Amino acid sequence: MDSNAWGLLALFLVLLGLIAWPLGRWLAALCDGRVPAWLQRLERPLLRLAGVQPGASMHWRDYALALLAFNALGALALYALQRVQGLLPLNPAAMAAVAPDSAFNTAISFASNTNWQGYAGETTMSHLTQMLGLTAQNFLSAATGIAVAFALARGFAARREAVGQGVGNFWTDLVRITLWLLLPLSCVLALFFVSEGVVQSLAASIEVRGLQDTATQTIATGPVASQEAIKMLGTNGGGFFNANSAHPFENPTALANLVQMLAIFWIPAALCFAFGRIVGDIRQGWALLGAMALIFVAAVVLTTWAEAAGNPLLAALGTDPAAGNLEGKELRFGINASALFAVVTTAASCGAVNAMHDAFTPIGGMVPLVLMQHGEVVFGGVGSGLYGMLVFAVLAVFIAGLMIGRTPEYLGKKIEVHEMKLTSIAILVTPLLVLLGTALAVGLDAGRAGIANPGAHGFSEILYALSSAANNNGSAFAGLSANTPFYNALLGAAMWLGRFGVVVPVLALAGALADKQRLPATAGTMPTHGPLFVVLLIGAVLLVGLLNYVPALALGPVVEHLMLWK
């Protein structure tokens, strides 16, 4: 890495810390119900209309059922909207109904906070579908993830509640997170994007003349800035345009590019600070944040180095190796900003891209793939990153307990057989979906038909697609033709099970922890806020990833790298 790359990384981390710290205070207040009275008066009519009592805590099963029912209805509504969009207003380009398999995949994708797109947005979705369907789900799926994180944090913080209680009220959490967090931040960020040149219009397109004034070009437009803001803040990633954040109407300037990366990590980083406040020990939040930051920095360094090294085959043909690998990258961003963006978007479950990951070098493309396969707990998605890392924290203290011969504890809560069963389920759901789904795709003609590049890279394309879907990221290697009935069904199932197959055991874990007595720390209690625990936590995250995915990675990017540099 050169000095410019180090400077960009340092600037990003410093700015992130400055904006995440105060937001963490507000998130902790939302979780604890310390909402100002005047805001409560504004939200009360909505809660009353839904028949919700704000202070009533739900059994974890009721919380989970409400969450599942709400997201299932959201997916059904989005599917229906796509199927009838040709009959509805705000369709200036006269978009026809979306095909059933594509509509199914997209509905699952946006309801699960994955935002995988097998279609080109500017030629498939009407303005109404983009606004009422996709953008609305961006808000609601993000709020769902934060609500689950709140529930788990309450489980750790609870002194002792009635059996199965203490995880909060899903409807109250959903309303407050949407109204008092996501909506105001999105409004401010959307206005900033408009000031930078991001399009916000209800027109279908604009006509422009080329530099030689000999021909005109039709360029699609639409309500982009409003979707762009929540796309980043909610770690959604679904782009209005097919080129996503590589499109100048979505990401026009270097400043907009930096702000988009900061927006992706803003809430996940702030949730670490909020967690420390909720459990009464801010050092616990710093420990989680430290583990995330160390893995993140290592990933950025490796990706930037790999892309700066370039392609040896091109160098053999006389290309200057100092130029690095610029294939698939916007020259206005270059290698450093593209590599940083790729790591940010796959460390979080965002999936927005400002470069084509399929064009990265084998090692440069493997790093985003590995980040997704570790469950995207390196900051991760809004809410999902925190509760995912807390699951690994439970695993880490369990391993430590085995080594020293003590009953493991985390934040004063004993980790026993029931909690470890739930932790194991939450950790193993996504690897099973990724590996079984990849095996199915490479074993069937329908799966192999979508491969554009045979050999190791083609295998990487399928592995990346399943890793992205099951871990709710949404980015793609882009060389795989995935908008087919087979892949729409397979990836749709992976997205739904990858999201809610983890959420349910996490909520069950929250309920189990809330029912436990919070024990005081003793001389024999292992501290979970120091450097030793940070190292142990990083080790647990890496260990699970290596055990699950090394054989699959060896068949894809590792083989490709060895063939390239032989």
ABEGO torsion letter per residue (X at the ends): XBAAAAAAAAAAAAAAAAAAAAAAAAAAAAAAGBBBAAAAAAAAAAAAAAGBBAABBBBAAAAAAAAAAAAAAAAAAAAAAAAAAAABBGBAAGBBBBBAAAAAAAAAAAAAGAGBBABBAAAABBAAAAAAAAAAAAAAAAAAAAAAAAAAAAAAABABBBBGBGAEBAAAAAAAAAAAAAAAAAAAAAAAAAAAGBBBBABABBBBBBAAGABBBBBBBEBAAAAAAAAAAAGAGBBABAAEAABAAABABAAAAAAAAAAAAAAAAAAAAAAAAAAGBAAAAAAAAAAAAAAAAAAAAAAAAAAAAEBAAAAAAGBBAAAEBABGBBAAAEAAAAAAAAAAAAABBAGBBABBAAABBAAAAAAAAAAAAAGGABGEBBGAAAAAAAAAAAAAAAAAAAAAGBBBBBGGBBBBAAAAAAAAAAAAAAAAAAAAAAAAAAABAAAAAABABBEAAAAAAAAAAAAAAAAGAGBBAGABBABBAAAAAAAAAAAAAAAAAAAAAAAAAAAAAAABBBBBBBAABBBAABAAAAAAAAAAAAAAAAAAAAAAAAABAAAAAAAAAX
